Amino acid sequence: MKLNTLKRQQLIRQPLEETFSFFSHPENLAMLTPASLEFQMLTPAPIEMKEGAVIDYTVRPFIFPLRWTTFITDFKPPHRFADLQLRGPYAYWHHAHTFTETDDGTMMTDEIHYALPFGLLGKIAHALFVRRQLDMIFDFRKATLETVFPDTAASTHIAVAARSTNRRTIRTSRRKRTS
């Protein structure tokens, strides 16, 4: 079984405790998941997050809904929690959520190790669409977090604008050198 890794980081311009609190409420998963996946929480709210908690929900990544059950393997407020898929679309799924206090807020890191079922067919599916779908889900989540925590959006746009400006400056100075 080949393990794949997806790692994402995002600066949330909020205090560590507030950021951790938001992510440690599974009820917030619905707003962080694209509507096209038709996410539905099956575990009744409120859900007590703790090591050993089991959370059930459904997603519809294709034509039919899939039940997904996760087990909280690690819960260390306000720095980390991790979940392991017990039942769902993957042969293996382990998602660690880490929160680190910075001068600018909280750096949130997601590290997911996953494997697809069905051997060679799973590898082909990963190459054709699964990885892109995961990227789309986490891109959606990033954009949603920028609306939930507006200061995060401002800092993200500033960083993107600065990178664009730097690229133009580099291109312009290269042209001047060759002229």
N, C-alpha and C positions, 0 to 999 in steps of 0.2 A: 504494500500500500504506500503510494507516494504522498507525502505530506506537502501541502502548499502553505504558504504564509502570506498573510495580508497584514500590513502594518500601516496605521494612520496616526498622525498627531495633529492636534488642533489646540491653539491657545484660546482659552475661554477667559475673558477679562472679568472674572468674578472670583471671590474668595474660594479657597479650597473646599471648605465645608459646604458652601452653597452649591458648588458645582457637583460635588460628590452626592449630595442629597438629591439633586435632580436626576442623576443617572442611576441612583440606587432605588428608584421607584419604577418598577417594571410597567406601571400604568402609563409611563411616558413613552414607552416603545411605540405605541400606535402613531404618535405625532412624528416620530423619527423614522418611520417606515413609509416608503412611497405608497400612495393610495392604490396603485396598480397591483400591489401584492396582496391587497385585501386582508391585512393583518387583523386578527381577532384574538383578544385575550380570553382564554377559557377559565383560568384560575380566578376565582372571585376576589374582588378588591375589598379591603386593602390587603396587599400582599406584604407579609413581613419578610424583609430581606435579611437573610442570615445564612451562615454556612449550613448546608443540608437542605435548604429550601428547594422545592420542586415547582416549576412554573410551566404551565401548559398553554399553548396558543396554536393558531393555525395561520398559515400563509398560503397564498396561491401564486407560486412562481410561474405556473404554466396553466393548463386548462382546469385542473382539479385541485381542491384544497389539500394541503399536507399538514398533518398534525406534527407539532414540534414540542418536545419536552426537554427542558433544561434543568440541570442540577447545579446549584451554587456550591462550587468546590472550595471557594476561598472568599472570605468576607472580612476585610480589615479596614474599617472606616477610619479616616476619610481618604485612605491612600490606594486601596485596591479591592477589586472583587473579580471573580472569574466564574464562568459557567461552562459546563460540559453538556453537549447534546446527548440525551439518553435515547431519544427517538426523533427522527426527522429525516430530511432529504440527504444528509451527508453520511458517509461511512464513519467519519470522525469530524468533530467540531469542538474546539476549545478556544474560548474567547476571554482574554485577560484585559481588564479595564484598569489602567493605572493613572493616578492623579498626583501631580507634583506641583507644589507651590512654587511660584516664580515671582519676581518683582512686578511683573505685569498681570498677574492673575494665576490661573491654573493651567498647566500643560496636561492635556488629556491624551493618553496613548492607548490605542486599541491594537492588540496583537492577537491575530487569529491564526490558528493552525487547523487546517482542514484537509480532508481527503474525500474524494467522490467514490461512490460505489461503481460497480460494473466494469472494473478493470480498464481495458483499452477503450471501451465506449465512454467510460467516465473521463479518461484523459482527453479524448476528442471533444466531449461536451465542454470540458474545462477550457480548452483552447478556443472553441467556437463561440461560447456564450456565457458560461458560468462566471469566469473571471470578470468579464465586462459587466455582468449583472451585479456582482458584488461591488465593483467600483461605482456603478450607478447608485446603488443603495447608500454607500458611504458618502458619495458626493451630495446626494439628497440630504443626508443627515447633517453634513457640514453646513449646507445652505440653510437648513431649518434652524440649526443652532445659532446661526447669525441673526435670525429673527427673534429667537427666544432670548438671546443675550445680545442686544443691539450693539454694545461697545465692542463685541467680538467682530461684528461685521465691519465696523469702521477700521479696526486694526488690520483686518484681512485685506480690505480694499486698498489701504495705504501700502501694504507690503506688495501687493500685485502691481500697483501703479509704479512703485519704486523699481521693481524688477524690470518693467517695461521701459522705463526711462533709462535705466542703466544699459539695457540692450541697445537702444537707439544711440546712446552716447558712445558705446563701444564701436558700433558699426560706423558712426560718423567719424570717429577718430582714426579708424582703420583706413577709411577712404582718403582722409587728409594725408596720411603717411604714404600711401601709394601714389598720390598725385604729384 
